[in-house]
Amino acid sequence: SAPVASAGDESPSGEGRANDPLQAETAVREALEAWAHAWSARDIDSYLNHYAPDFRPADGRPLEQWRTLRRERIGGASSIDVKLAEVKILLDGKRAIAQFRQDYRSEALNSVDQKIVVFGRVTGSWRIIEERTAK
């Protein structure tokens, strides 16, 4: 007969982590850091992979047009440095809201913004479903 999993076991899809608030917060924080790292490294495929298939760009443009624009901007930069500070994560069921200060630097732009990034569960991992700059 098959072994019986205890309540603390994590399923292969990572669902165990989703149900434990501390582990879910850690997973979201890791996803956020990996997104910023991919952006800084100008690893466009990895960067775009942090976005959910149903991500809706804040400017209302179609997703494929947004992806093309991101590829052009990130690929065209000779260097990008993204640092996150004052990260706060709020868990809301199957969503997580990350609020933080983003310090972005490239040869074309230096900016410090308050950001809100909403993550959703997509096939066992946290992906960005919404992103906006706080006013």
Secondary structure, DSSP 8 states (H G I E B T S, - for coil): ------TT---TTSHHHHHSHHHHHHHHHHHHHHHHHHHHTT-HHHHHHTB-TT---TT---HHHHHHHHHHHHHH-S-EEEEEEEEEEEEETTEEEEEEEEEEEESS-EEEEEEEEEEEEETTEEEEEEEEE--
